[in-house]
């Protein structure tokens, strides 16, 4: 069983990571290709391309200028501790034990516009490149065209290592679009998190993101290897709602 999640725009490269071991992204050569082209964009161009403020565009330009290989613990940080968005706050990986991190390394994958697929302990350098950005490297395909075949192949390779060939999709729609579900050698299950508001259940974006992180934590800390075991998820007051769930979408409500 493999879990996929999205990255986060919010990053932390100041807090010291306690990780003893690290790995290197598997597609760093392709990342370098993208970065080579991204460096051609001035801050004003980045502001338009990424629809961000001038301050964020300037910071992104600076990060692109400083991005370089090889990666090491002095100039990069493990992905699981670098991303600090809602999903990662829900996962609370800072207190993971070495055993937790080992399990996560085997079962958790982070989809990325710059790095393609990341393992939790893969080192990354600061960047900003959302998968849905209308960026066409070297005038060719967009990031979906650039990454989909590579990402899908990588996930298939991972699935073959596991007894239960199930992909638990905890990524956003923007990022999961980079996976060709029709070419996967396994089943896809998508957990959905809903809140009871005004006499009905509905998805609340920020809360759903945090819940995805909590589910990652639940799977990792309990060493779950079978998708059916996920139905026992009960963190944050959530529980499975059989009436709202389907074969491919498992709905958790509170």
Secondary structure, 3 states (H helix, E strand, C coil): CEEEEECCCCECCCCCCCCCCCEECCCHHHHHHHHHHHCCCCHHHHHHHHCCCHHHHHHHHHHHHHCCCCCCCCCCEEHHHHECCHHHHHHCHHHCCHHHHHHHHHHEEEEECCCEEEECCEEECCCCCCCCCCCCHHHCCCHHHHHHHHHHHHHHHHHCCCCCCEEEECCCHHHHCCCCHHHCCCEEEEEEEEEEECCEEECCHHHHHHHHHHHHHHHHHCCCCCHHHHHHCCHHHCEECCCCCCCCEEEEEC
